[in-house]
Amino acid sequence: MSIEYRGETFSGYNQPKRTPKHPTKSHVVLAKEGDQIKMIRFGEQGASTAGKPKAGESDAMKAKRKSFKARHAKNIARGKMSAAWWANSVKW
Protein backbone atom coordinates (compact mmCIF):
# COMPACT_ATOMS: atom_id res chain seq x y z
CA MET A 1 0.00 0.00 0.00
CA SER A 2 1.59 3.27 -1.04
CA ILE A 3 0.16 6.64 -0.11
CA GLU A 4 0.51 9.78 -2.21
CA TYR A 5 0.47 13.00 -0.14
CA ARG A 6 1.47 16.48 -1.37
CA GLY A 7 3.67 15.11 -4.15
CA GLU A 8 5.49 12.59 -1.91
CA THR A 9 4.97 8.84 -1.98
CA PHE A 10 4.99 7.00 1.35
CA SER A 11 5.00 3.26 2.05
CA GLY A 12 2.49 3.80 4.86
CA TYR A 13 1.64 5.96 7.83
CA ASN A 14 4.34 6.45 10.50
CA GLN A 15 7.03 5.01 8.18
CA PRO A 16 9.97 7.46 8.00
CA LYS A 17 12.04 7.65 4.84
CA ARG A 18 15.30 9.35 3.83
CA THR A 19 15.13 12.45 1.63
CA PRO A 20 18.66 12.75 0.18
CA LYS A 21 17.64 15.40 -2.39
CA HIS A 22 15.90 17.73 0.04
CA PRO A 23 18.06 20.83 0.62
CA THR A 24 17.73 21.01 4.42
CA LYS A 25 15.92 18.02 5.98
CA SER A 26 17.20 14.44 5.95
CA HIS A 27 13.95 12.52 6.61
CA VAL A 28 10.21 12.80 6.08
CA VAL A 29 7.30 10.86 7.56
CA LEU A 30 3.55 10.87 7.05
CA ALA A 31 2.47 10.85 10.70
CA LYS A 32 -1.00 9.71 11.68
CA GLU A 33 -2.54 9.88 15.13
CA GLY A 34 -6.24 9.15 15.32
CA ASP A 35 -7.76 10.79 12.24
CA GLN A 36 -5.15 13.57 12.07
CA ILE A 37 -2.55 13.24 9.26
CA LYS A 38 0.53 15.45 8.96
CA MET A 39 3.68 15.37 6.81
CA ILE A 40 6.71 16.02 9.01
CA ARG A 41 10.23 16.74 7.78
CA PHE A 42 12.97 16.32 10.36
CA GLY A 43 16.71 15.95 10.82
CA GLU A 44 19.50 18.16 9.55
CA GLN A 45 20.78 17.15 6.11
CA GLY A 46 24.40 15.97 6.34
CA ALA A 47 24.60 16.17 10.14
CA SER A 48 26.69 13.55 11.91
CA THR A 49 24.20 12.48 14.57
CA ALA A 50 24.90 9.95 17.24
CA GLY A 51 22.65 7.29 15.72
CA LYS A 52 21.56 4.37 17.87
CA PRO A 53 23.75 3.51 20.90
CA LYS A 54 26.62 1.23 19.99
CA ALA A 55 28.93 -0.88 22.13
CA GLY A 56 32.21 0.91 22.75
CA GLU A 57 30.80 4.31 21.78
CA SER A 58 32.88 7.34 22.78
CA ASP A 59 32.04 9.50 25.77
CA ALA A 60 31.66 12.50 23.45
CA MET A 61 28.94 10.71 21.45
CA LYS A 62 27.14 9.70 24.66
CA ALA A 63 27.23 13.32 25.82
CA LYS A 64 25.96 14.50 22.41
CA ARG A 65 22.99 12.10 22.60
CA LYS A 66 22.20 13.08 26.19
CA SER A 67 22.34 16.81 25.33
CA PHE A 68 19.97 16.40 22.37
CA LYS A 69 17.42 14.49 24.45
CA ALA A 70 17.61 17.03 27.31
CA ARG A 71 17.40 20.05 25.01
CA HIS A 72 14.36 18.74 23.13
CA ALA A 73 12.63 16.79 25.93
CA LYS A 74 9.58 19.09 25.98
CA ASN A 75 8.98 18.70 22.23
CA ILE A 76 9.74 14.96 22.23
CA ALA A 77 7.02 14.55 24.84
CA ARG A 78 4.46 15.97 22.39
CA GLY A 79 4.40 12.60 20.61
CA LYS A 80 4.27 11.40 17.02
CA MET A 81 2.97 14.66 15.61
CA SER A 82 6.23 16.51 16.38
CA ALA A 83 9.48 16.53 14.41
CA ALA A 84 11.46 16.23 17.66
CA TRP A 85 9.79 12.90 18.48
CA TRP A 86 10.71 11.49 15.06
CA ALA A 87 14.28 12.83 15.21
CA ASN A 88 14.67 11.25 18.64
CA SER A 89 13.37 7.85 17.55
CA VAL A 90 15.07 7.68 14.12
CA LYS A 91 18.30 9.65 14.41
CA TRP A 92 19.19 9.64 18.11
PDB file as gemmi writes it, atoms N, CA and C in Angstrom:
CRYST1    1.000    1.000    1.000  90.00  90.00  90.00 P 1                      
ATOM      1  N   MET A   1       0.847  -1.176   0.000  1.00  0.00           N  
ATOM      2  CA  MET A   1       0.000   0.000   0.000  1.00  0.00           C  
ATOM      3  C   MET A   1       0.897   1.245   0.000  1.00  0.00           C  
ATOM      4  N   SER A   2       0.842   2.022  -1.050  1.00  0.00           N  
ATOM      5  CA  SER A   2       1.594   3.275  -1.042  1.00  0.00           C  
ATOM      6  C   SER A   2       0.605   4.435  -0.996  1.00  0.00           C  
ATOM      7  N   ILE A   3       1.028   5.484  -0.314  1.00  0.00           N  
ATOM      8  CA  ILE A   3       0.163   6.642  -0.106  1.00  0.00           C  
ATOM      9  C   ILE A   3       0.812   7.856  -0.761  1.00  0.00           C  
ATOM     10  N   GLU A   4       0.052   8.562  -1.567  1.00  0.00           N  
ATOM     11  CA  GLU A   4       0.515   9.785  -2.206  1.00  0.00           C  
ATOM     12  C   GLU A   4      -0.017  10.966  -1.395  1.00  0.00           C  
ATOM     13  N   TYR A   5       0.887  11.858  -0.957  1.00  0.00           N  
ATOM     14  CA  TYR A   5       0.473  13.003  -0.145  1.00  0.00           C  
ATOM     15  C   TYR A   5       1.354  14.190  -0.488  1.00  0.00           C  
ATOM     16  N   ARG A   6       0.760  15.248  -1.009  1.00  0.00           N  
ATOM     17  CA  ARG A   6       1.467  16.481  -1.373  1.00  0.00           C  
ATOM     18  C   ARG A   6       2.715  16.231  -2.219  1.00  0.00           C  
ATOM     19  N   GLY A   7       2.571  15.364  -3.219  1.00  0.00           N  
ATOM     20  CA  GLY A   7       3.669  15.114  -4.149  1.00  0.00           C  
ATOM     21  C   GLY A   7       4.706  14.113  -3.666  1.00  0.00           C  
ATOM     22  N   GLU A   8       4.568  13.592  -2.458  1.00  0.00           N  
ATOM     23  CA  GLU A   8       5.493  12.594  -1.906  1.00  0.00           C  
ATOM     24  C   GLU A   8       4.775  11.247  -1.852  1.00  0.00           C  
ATOM     25  N   THR A   9       5.523  10.183  -2.096  1.00  0.00           N  
ATOM     26  CA  THR A   9       4.974   8.839  -1.981  1.00  0.00           C  
ATOM     27  C   THR A   9       5.516   8.190  -0.712  1.00  0.00           C  
ATOM     28  N   PHE A  10       4.629   7.645   0.085  1.00  0.00           N  
ATOM     29  CA  PHE A  10       4.991   7.005   1.354  1.00  0.00           C  
ATOM     30  C   PHE A  10       4.564   5.543   1.325  1.00  0.00           C  
ATOM     31  N   SER A  11       5.338   4.685   2.000  1.00  0.00           N  
ATOM     32  CA  SER A  11       5.002   3.260   2.048  1.00  0.00           C  
ATOM     33  C   SER A  11       3.859   2.993   3.019  1.00  0.00           C  
ATOM     34  N   GLY A  12       3.582   3.928   3.892  1.00  0.00           N  
ATOM     35  CA  GLY A  12       2.488   3.799   4.857  1.00  0.00           C  
ATOM     36  C   GLY A  12       2.573   4.919   5.872  1.00  0.00           C  
ATOM     37  N   TYR A  13       1.623   4.957   6.772  1.00  0.00           N  
ATOM     38  CA  TYR A  13       1.641   5.959   7.828  1.00  0.00           C  
ATOM     39  C   TYR A  13       2.710   5.599   8.865  1.00  0.00           C  
ATOM     40  N   ASN A  14       3.328   6.614   9.442  1.00  0.00           N  
ATOM     41  CA  ASN A  14       4.340   6.453  10.496  1.00  0.00           C  
ATOM     42  C   ASN A  14       5.530   5.606  10.048  1.00  0.00           C  
ATOM     43  N   GLN A  15       5.886   5.719   8.754  1.00  0.00           N  
ATOM     44  CA  GLN A  15       7.035   5.013   8.182  1.00  0.00           C  
ATOM     45  C   GLN A  15       8.024   6.056   7.663  1.00  0.00           C  
ATOM     46  N   PRO A  16       9.039   6.429   8.456  1.00  0.00           N  
ATOM     47  CA  PRO A  16       9.972   7.462   8.005  1.00  0.00           C  
ATOM     48  C   PRO A  16      10.812   7.008   6.812  1.00  0.00           C  
ATOM     49  N   LYS A  17      11.175   7.966   5.968  1.00  0.00           N  
ATOM     50  CA  LYS A  17      12.043   7.651   4.838  1.00  0.00           C  
ATOM     51  C   LYS A  17      13.081   8.755   4.666  1.00  0.00           C  
ATOM     52  N   ARG A  18      14.223   8.401   4.091  1.00  0.00           N  
ATOM     53  CA  ARG A  18      15.297   9.355   3.835  1.00  0.00           C  
ATOM     54  C   ARG A  18      14.894  10.261   2.680  1.00  0.00           C  
ATOM     55  N   THR A  19      15.359  11.513   2.723  1.00  0.00           N  
ATOM     56  CA  THR A  19      15.133  12.447   1.625  1.00  0.00           C  
ATOM     57  C   THR A  19      16.475  13.052   1.217  1.00  0.00           C  
ATOM     58  N   PRO A  20      17.306  12.289   0.498  1.00  0.00           N  
ATOM     59  CA  PRO A  20      18.657  12.755   0.179  1.00  0.00           C  
ATOM     60  C   PRO A  20      18.701  13.989  -0.728  1.00  0.00           C  
ATOM     61  N   LYS A  21      17.635  14.243  -1.475  1.00  0.00           N  
ATOM     62  CA  LYS A  21      17.644  15.396  -2.385  1.00  0.00           C  
ATOM     63  C   LYS A  21      17.019  16.648  -1.796  1.00  0.00           C  
ATOM     64  N   HIS A  22      16.475  16.548  -0.600  1.00  0.00           N  
ATOM     65  CA  HIS A  22      15.897  17.731   0.038  1.00  0.00           C  
ATOM     66  C   HIS A  22      17.042  18.624   0.505  1.00  0.00           C  
ATOM     67  N   PRO A  23      16.936  19.942   0.295  1.00  0.00           N  
ATOM     68  CA  PRO A  23      18.056  20.831   0.622  1.00  0.00           C  
ATOM     69  C   PRO A  23      18.405  20.944   2.103  1.00  0.00           C  
ATOM     70  N   THR A  24      17.429  20.788   3.012  1.00  0.00           N  
ATOM     71  CA  THR A  24      17.727  21.013   4.423  1.00  0.00           C  
ATOM     72  C   THR A  24      17.382  19.858   5.360  1.00  0.00           C  
ATOM     73  N   LYS A  25      16.371  19.066   5.042  1.00  0.00           N  
ATOM     74  CA  LYS A  25      15.922  18.016   5.975  1.00  0.00           C  
ATOM     75  C   LYS A  25      16.270  16.623   5.447  1.00  0.00           C  
ATOM     76  N   SER A  26      16.707  15.749   6.365  1.00  0.00           N  
ATOM     77  CA  SER A  26      17.204  14.439   5.953  1.00  0.00           C  
ATOM     78  C   SER A  26      16.127  13.346   5.889  1.00  0.00           C  
ATOM     79  N   HIS A  27      15.004  13.537   6.576  1.00  0.00           N  
ATOM     80  CA  HIS A  27      13.951  12.521   6.615  1.00  0.00           C  
ATOM     81  C   HIS A  27      12.573  13.170   6.505  1.00  0.00           C  
ATOM     82  N   VAL A  28      11.611  12.353   6.099  1.00  0.00           N  
ATOM     83  CA  VAL A  28      10.214  12.795   6.076  1.00  0.00           C  
ATOM     84  C   VAL A  28       9.350  11.608   6.494  1.00  0.00           C  
ATOM     85  N   VAL A  29       8.234  11.907   7.137  1.00  0.00           N  
ATOM     86  CA  VAL A  29       7.302  10.865   7.565  1.00  0.00           C  
ATOM     87  C   VAL A  29       5.880  11.398   7.431  1.00  0.00           C  
ATOM     88  N   LEU A  30       4.966  10.512   7.077  1.00  0.00           N  
ATOM     89  CA  LEU A  30       3.551  10.865   7.054  1.00  0.00           C  
ATOM     90  C   LEU A  30       2.968  10.342   8.374  1.00  0.00           C  
ATOM     91  N   ALA A  31       2.894  11.234   9.359  1.00  0.00           N  
ATOM     92  CA  ALA A  31       2.467  10.851  10.701  1.00  0.00           C  
ATOM     93  C   ALA A  31       0.945  10.828  10.787  1.00  0.00           C  
ATOM     94  N   LYS A  32       0.437   9.826  11.476  1.00  0.00           N  
ATOM     95  CA  LYS A  32      -1.004   9.710  11.682  1.00  0.00           C  
ATOM     96  C   LYS A  32      -1.265   9.346  13.128  1.00  0.00           C  
ATOM     97  N   GLU A  33      -2.124  10.142  13.755  1.00  0.00           N  
ATOM     98  CA  GLU A  33      -2.537   9.878  15.126  1.00  0.00           C  
ATOM     99  C   GLU A  33      -4.038  10.105  15.170  1.00  0.00           C  
ATOM    100  N   GLY A  34      -4.780   9.049  15.385  1.00  0.00           N  
ATOM    101  CA  GLY A  34      -6.236   9.147  15.315  1.00  0.00           C  
ATOM    102  C   GLY A  34      -6.635   9.399  13.869  1.00  0.00           C  
ATOM    103  N   ASP A  35      -7.398  10.456  13.622  1.00  0.00           N  
ATOM    104  CA  ASP A  35      -7.757  10.787  12.244  1.00  0.00           C  
ATOM    105  C   ASP A  35      -6.972  11.985  11.716  1.00  0.00           C  
ATOM    106  N   GLN A  36      -5.987  12.456  12.488  1.00  0.00           N  
ATOM    107  CA  GLN A  36      -5.146  13.575  12.072  1.00  0.00           C  
ATOM    108  C   GLN A  36      -3.933  13.051  11.295  1.00  0.00           C  
ATOM    109  N   ILE A  37      -3.679  13.629  10.108  1.00  0.00           N  
ATOM    110  CA  ILE A  37      -2.549  13.244   9.263  1.00  0.00           C  
ATOM    111  C   ILE A  37      -1.697  14.484   9.023  1.00  0.00           C  
ATOM    112  N   LYS A  38      -0.373  14.311   9.103  1.00  0.00           N  
ATOM    113  CA  LYS A  38       0.533  15.448   8.957  1.00  0.00           C  
ATOM    114  C   LYS A  38       1.853  14.963   8.361  1.00  0.00           C  
ATOM    115  N   MET A  39       2.371  15.686   7.360  1.00  0.00           N  
ATOM    116  CA  MET A  39       3.680  15.369   6.815  1.00  0.00           C  
ATOM    117  C   MET A  39       4.721  16.142   7.624  1.00  0.00           C  
ATOM    118  N   ILE A  40       5.703  15.413   8.152  1.00  0.00           N  
ATOM    119  CA  ILE A  40       6.714  16.020   9.011  1.00  0.00           C  
ATOM    120  C   ILE A  40       8.094  15.768   8.422  1.00  0.00           C  
ATOM    121  N   ARG A  41       8.834  16.846   8.190  1.00  0.00           N  
ATOM    122  CA  ARG A  41      10.230  16.740   7.778  1.00  0.00           C  
ATOM    123  C   ARG A  41      11.085  16.978   9.016  1.00  0.00           C  
ATOM    124  N   PHE A  42      12.133  16.176   9.164  1.00  0.00           N  
ATOM    125  CA  PHE A  42      12.970  16.318  10.357  1.00  0.00           C  
ATOM    126  C   PHE A  42      14.400  15.904  10.060  1.00  0.00           C  
ATOM    127  N   GLY A  43      15.303  16.318  10.930  1.00  0.00           N  
ATOM    128  CA  GLY A  43      16.715  15.951  10.819  1.00  0.00           C  
ATOM    129  C   GLY A  43      17.482  16.896   9.921  1.00  0.00           C  
ATOM    130  N   GLU A  44      18.663  17.278  10.345  1.00  0.00           N  
ATOM    131  CA  GLU A  44      19.505  18.160   9.545  1.00  0.00           C  
ATOM    132  C   GLU A  44      20.213  17.349   8.469  1.00  0.00           C  
ATOM    133  N   GLN A  45      20.132  17.819   7.230  1.00  0.00           N  
ATOM    134  CA  GLN A  45      20.784  17.151   6.107  1.00  0.00           C  
ATOM    135  C   GLN A  45      22.300  17.184   6.295  1.00  0.00           C  
ATOM    136  N   GLY A  46      22.939  16.038   6.244  1.00  0.00           N  
ATOM    137  CA  GLY A  46      24.400  15.971   6.338  1.00  0.00           C  
ATOM    138  C   GLY A  46      24.959  16.041   7.741  1.00  0.00           C  
ATOM    139  N   ALA A  47      24.110  16.090   8.756  1.00  0.00           N  
ATOM    140  CA  ALA A  47      24.604  16.166  10.140  1.00  0.00           C  
ATOM    141  C   ALA A  47      25.127  14.804  10.577  1.00  0.00           C  
ATOM    142  N   SER A  48      26.183  14.815  11.372  1.00  0.00           N  
ATOM    143  CA  SER A  48      26.690  13.555  11.909  1.00  0.00           C  
ATOM    144  C   SER A  48      26.066  13.354  13.291  1.00  0.00           C  
ATOM    145  N   THR A  49      24.901  12.719  13.301  1.00  0.00           N  
ATOM    146  CA  THR A  49      24.204  12.485  14.569  1.00  0.00           C  
ATOM    147  C   THR A  49      24.762  11.246  15.238  1.00  0.00           C  
ATOM    148  N   ALA A  50      24.378  11.054  16.458  1.00  0.00           N  
ATOM    149  CA  ALA A  50      24.902   9.945  17.244  1.00  0.00           C  
ATOM    150  C   ALA A  50      24.391   8.599  16.753  1.00  0.00           C  
ATOM    151  N   GLY A  51      23.226   8.559  16.125  1.00  0.00           N  
ATOM    152  CA  GLY A  51      22.650   7.287  15.717  1.00  0.00           C  
ATOM    153  C   GLY A  51      22.213   6.482  16.934  1.00  0.00           C  
ATOM    154  N   LYS A  52      21.973   5.223  16.757  1.00  0.00           N  
ATOM    155  CA  LYS A  52      21.565   4.370  17.870  1.00  0.00           C  
ATOM    156  C   LYS A  52      22.788   4.027  18.722  1.00  0.00           C  
ATOM    157  N   PRO A  53      22.606   3.822  20.025  1.00  0.00           N  
ATOM    158  CA  PRO A  53      23.747   3.508  20.903  1.00  0.00           C  
ATOM    159  C   PRO A  53      24.489   2.263  20.433  1.00  0.00           C  
ATOM    160  N   LYS A  54      25.798   2.338  20.435  1.00  0.00           N  
ATOM    161  CA  LYS A  54      26.621   1.226  19.993  1.00  0.00           C  
ATOM    162  C   LYS A  54      27.579   0.834  21.113  1.00  0.00           C  
ATOM    163  N   ALA A  55      27.961  -0.416  21.136  1.00  0.00           N  
ATOM    164  CA  ALA A  55      28.925  -0.884  22.128  1.00  0.00           C  
ATOM    165  C   ALA A  55      30.261  -0.203  21.868  1.00  0.00           C  
ATOM    166  N   GLY A  56      30.907   0.261  22.904  1.00  0.00           N  
ATOM    167  CA  GLY A  56      32.206   0.909  22.755  1.00  0.00           C  
ATOM    168  C   GLY A  56      32.129   2.320  22.209  1.00  0.00           C  
ATOM    169  N   GLU A  57      30.971   2.958  22.300  1.00  0.00           N  
ATOM    170  CA  GLU A  57      30.805   4.312  21.776  1.00  0.00           C  
ATOM    171  C   GLU A  57      31.565   5.310  22.660  1.00  0.00           C  
ATOM    172  N   SER A  58      32.064   6.360  22.050  1.00  0.00           N  
ATOM    173  CA  SER A  58      32.883   7.337  22.781  1.00  0.00           C  
ATOM    174  C   SER A  58      32.041   8.138  23.773  1.00  0.00           C  
ATOM    175  N   ASP A  59      32.720   8.676  24.767  1.00  0.00           N  
ATOM    176  CA  ASP A  59      32.039   9.499  25.768  1.00  0.00           C  
ATOM    177  C   ASP A  59      31.464  10.761  25.137  1.00  0.00           C  
ATOM    178  N   ALA A  60      32.140  11.292  24.131  1.00  0.00           N  
ATOM    179  CA  ALA A  60      31.664  12.503  23.447  1.00  0.00           C  
ATOM    180  C   ALA A  60      30.327  12.232  22.763  1.00  0.00           C  
ATOM    181  N   MET A  61      30.185  11.056  22.128  1.00  0.00           N  
ATOM    182  CA  MET A  61      28.939  10.709  21.449  1.00  0.00           C  
ATOM    183  C   MET A  61      27.821  10.492  22.464  1.00  0.00           C  
ATOM    184  N   LYS A  62      28.145   9.888  23.605  1.00  0.00           N  
ATOM    185  CA  LYS A  62      27.139   9.697  24.660  1.00  0.00           C  
ATOM    186  C   LYS A  62      26.650  11.042  25.175  1.00  0.00           C  
ATOM    187  N   ALA A  63      27.583  11.980  25.345  1.00  0.00           N  
ATOM    188  CA  ALA A  63      27.229  13.320  25.824  1.00  0.00           C  
ATOM    189  C   ALA A  63      26.383  14.054  24.785  1.00  0.00           C  
ATOM    190  N   LYS A  64      26.710  13.861  23.508  1.00  0.00           N  
ATOM    191  CA  LYS A  64      25.963  14.496  22.413  1.00  0.00           C  
ATOM    192  C   LYS A  64      24.511  13.999  22.413  1.00  0.00           C  
ATOM    193  N   ARG A  65      24.328  12.691  22.561  1.00  0.00           N  
ATOM    194  CA  ARG A  65      22.987  12.104  22.598  1.00  0.00           C  
ATOM    195  C   ARG A  65      22.204  12.618  23.807  1.00  0.00           C  
ATOM    196  N   LYS A  66      22.852  12.634  24.956  1.00  0.00           N  
ATOM    197  CA  LYS A  66      22.202  13.084  26.192  1.00  0.00           C  
ATOM    198  C   LYS A  66      21.786  14.552  26.087  1.00  0.00           C  
ATOM    199  N   SER A  67      22.643  15.383  25.491  1.00  0.00           N  
ATOM    200  CA  SER A  67      22.336  16.810  25.326  1.00  0.00           C  
ATOM    201  C   SER A  67      21.142  17.027  24.417  1.00  0.00           C  
ATOM    202  N   PHE A  68      21.094  16.275  23.299  1.00  0.00           N  
ATOM    203  CA  PHE A  68      19.966  16.403  22.372  1.00  0.00           C  
ATOM    204  C   PHE A  68      18.658  16.064  23.075  1.00  0.00           C  
ATOM    205  N   LYS A  69      18.651  14.938  23.779  1.00  0.00           N  
ATOM    206  CA  LYS A  69      17.423  14.491  24.452  1.00  0.00           C  
ATOM    207  C   LYS A  69      16.988  15.473  25.538  1.00  0.00           C  
ATOM    208  N   ALA A  70      17.937  16.058  26.265  1.00  0.00           N  
ATOM    209  CA  ALA A  70      17.606  17.028  27.314  1.00  0.00           C  
ATOM    210  C   ALA A  70      17.095  18.332  26.700  1.00  0.00           C  
ATOM    211  N   ARG A  71      17.747  18.778  25.641  1.00  0.00           N  
ATOM    212  CA  ARG A  71      17.396  20.048  25.009  1.00  0.00           C  
ATOM    213  C   ARG A  71      16.009  20.010  24.380  1.00  0.00           C  
ATOM    214  N   HIS A  72      15.633  18.853  23.846  1.00  0.00           N  
ATOM    215  CA  HIS A  72      14.360  18.737  23.131  1.00  0.00           C  
ATOM    216  C   HIS A  72      13.302  17.934  23.883  1.00  0.00           C  
ATOM    217  N   ALA A  73      13.527  17.660  25.157  1.00  0.00           N  
ATOM    218  CA  ALA A  73      12.628  16.793  25.930  1.00  0.00           C  
ATOM    219  C   ALA A  73      11.171  17.255  25.881  1.00  0.00           C  
ATOM    220  N   LYS A  74      10.948  18.555  25.971  1.00  0.00           N  
ATOM    221  CA  LYS A  74       9.581  19.090  25.979  1.00  0.00           C  
ATOM    222  C   LYS A  74       8.865  18.799  24.655  1.00  0.00           C  
ATOM    223  N   ASN A  75       9.582  18.960  23.542  1.00  0.00           N  
ATOM    224  CA  ASN A  75       8.975  18.704  22.233  1.00  0.00           C  
ATOM    225  C   ASN A  75       8.868  17.214  21.934  1.00  0.00           C  
ATOM    226  N   ILE A  76       9.814  16.408  22.412  1.00  0.00           N  
ATOM    227  CA  ILE A  76       9.745  14.959  22.227  1.00  0.00           C  
ATOM    228  C   ILE A  76       8.498  14.415  22.924  1.00  0.00           C  
ATOM    229  N   ALA A  77       8.180  14.992  24.068  1.00  0.00           N  
ATOM    230  CA  ALA A  77       7.022  14.552  24.844  1.00  0.00           C  
ATOM    231  C   ALA A  77       5.694  14.823  24.140  1.00  0.00           C  
ATOM    232  N   ARG A  78       5.693  15.671  23.122  1.00  0.00           N  
ATOM    233  CA  ARG A  78       4.464  15.973  22.391  1.00  0.00           C  
ATOM    234  C   ARG A  78       3.966  14.782  21.584  1.00  0.00           C  
ATOM    235  N   GLY A  79       4.833  13.822  21.291  1.00  0.00           N  
ATOM    236  CA  GLY A  79       4.403  12.598  20.612  1.00  0.00           C  
ATOM    237  C   GLY A  79       4.667  12.594  19.122  1.00  0.00           C  
ATOM    238  N   LYS A  80       4.009  11.668  18.433  1.00  0.00           N  
ATOM    239  CA  LYS A  80       4.268  11.396  17.022  1.00  0.00           C  
ATOM    240  C   LYS A  80       4.022  12.561  16.074  1.00  0.00           C  
ATOM    241  N   MET A  81       3.283  13.551  16.504  1.00  0.00           N  
ATOM    242  CA  MET A  81       2.974  14.664  15.611  1.00  0.00           C  
ATOM    243  C   MET A  81       4.021  15.774  15.692  1.00  0.00           C  
ATOM    244  N   SER A  82       5.172  15.508  16.316  1.00  0.00           N  
ATOM    245  CA  SER A  82       6.231  16.514  16.380  1.00  0.00           C  
ATOM    246  C   SER A  82       7.503  15.994  15.714  1.00  0.00           C  
ATOM    247  N   ALA A  83       8.229  16.891  15.072  1.00  0.00           N  
ATOM    248  CA  ALA A  83       9.482  16.532  14.411  1.00  0.00           C  
ATOM    249  C   ALA A  83      10.513  16.055  15.427  1.00  0.00           C  
ATOM    250  N   ALA A  84      10.502  16.627  16.617  1.00  0.00           N  
ATOM    251  CA  ALA A  84      11.462  16.230  17.656  1.00  0.00           C  
ATOM    252  C   ALA A  84      11.281  14.766  18.044  1.00  0.00           C  
ATOM    253  N   TRP A  85      10.044  14.297  18.133  1.00  0.00           N  
ATOM    254  CA  TRP A  85       9.788  12.900  18.477  1.00  0.00           C  
ATOM    255  C   TRP A  85      10.384  11.969  17.426  1.00  0.00           C  
ATOM    256  N   TRP A  86      10.191  12.322  16.148  1.00  0.00           N  
ATOM    257  CA  TRP A  86      10.715  11.491  15.064  1.00  0.00           C  
ATOM    258  C   TRP A  86      12.236  11.543  15.010  1.00  0.00           C  
ATOM    259  N   ALA A  87      12.814  12.715  15.199  1.00  0.00           N  
ATOM    260  CA  ALA A  87      14.285  12.831  15.208  1.00  0.00           C  
ATOM    261  C   ALA A  87      14.857  11.995  16.347  1.00  0.00           C  
ATOM    262  N   ASN A  88      14.217  12.034  17.490  1.00  0.00           N  
ATOM    263  CA  ASN A  88      14.672  11.252  18.642  1.00  0.00           C  
ATOM    264  C   ASN A  88      14.611   9.748  18.357  1.00  0.00           C  
ATOM    265  N   SER A  89      13.529   9.293  17.754  1.00  0.00           N  
ATOM    266  CA  SER A  89      13.367   7.855  17.547  1.00  0.00           C  
ATOM    267  C   SER A  89      14.156   7.324  16.352  1.00  0.00           C  
ATOM    268  N   VAL A  90      14.378   8.153  15.326  1.00  0.00           N  
ATOM    269  CA  VAL A  90      15.070   7.675  14.117  1.00  0.00           C  
ATOM    270  C   VAL A  90      16.554   7.994  14.142  1.00  0.00           C  
ATOM    271  N   LYS A  91      16.914   9.212  14.519  1.00  0.00           N  
ATOM    272  CA  LYS A  91      18.301   9.651  14.408  1.00  0.00           C  
ATOM    273  C   LYS A  91      19.113   9.585  15.693  1.00  0.00           C  
ATOM    274  N   TRP A  92      18.469   9.595  16.850  1.00  0.00           N  
ATOM    275  CA  TRP A  92      19.192   9.640  18.115  1.00  0.00           C  
ATOM    276  C   TRP A  92      18.951   8.402  18.921  1.00  0.00           C  
TER     277      TRP A  92                                                      
END                                                                             
